[in-house]
Amino acid sequence: MTTRMGTGGLWSSAIECLGYGAGFYTCTFVNVAEKGEASVTLTTRGAVVKVTAIECLVQTERPGCRPD
């Protein structure tokens, strides 16, 4: 699954997800800028992505990023 994360950036990241019932997934993602975990819920309007943990690898000063 590939989805655009709701972190204010323009990047997309391939995410690996484990399904928990109809349309609910817990996922991990990694790209050159960030890595972390998210929940994804599939709805009739599309995927709702909620980032639950994030570590910034490039712009560590961004709000919400925790240091390595």
N, C-alpha and C positions, 0 to 999 in steps of 0.2 A: 504494500500500500504506500502511495506517496501522497502527501498532503501538505498544504501550506500552514505552517504553524502561526498561531496568533500572538507573536511576540513583537510586532511592530516592524519587523524586517521584511525584505522582499524575497528572501530565500525560501526554497522548498527543501525538504529533507526526506529521504527514504526512512521509513520507520518500521520497526519490527513489532508486531502486535500479537497478543494472546487474547483470544476471545473469551468473554464471560457472559454467556447468554445472548439473546437476540440483540445484535447491534451495539454491544458494549465491549470495548477493548482497552487493555492497558498496554502501553507501548513504550519502547525505548527508541531514541533517535540520536544520530551523530552526524555532523558534517564538519567542515573546516573551522567554522565559527563557534559552534555550540554543541553540547551533548546533554542529554537528560532523559526525563520520563514524562509521559503525558497519558491522559485518558482520551479516548475517542469514542463518541457516541454517534451512530449513524441515524439520521432522522430523514423524514420526507423532504426536508429542505437541504439536505447534505450533511456533511460531517461536522460535528461540534468538537473542537480540539481544545482541551484544557491542559496547559503545561503544569505539571505538578512538581517538577524539580528541574533546574537548569544550571549548567556550569558553562560559563563563557570562556572560550579558548582564545579569542582574538581581542574583543573589546570588553575587557574585564571590568571596566568602569561603568558599564551599562546598568541602569536600575534593575533590580531583580536577579542579577547575576551573583553567584557566590564564587569566591576565589577557589582556585585549584588547590 
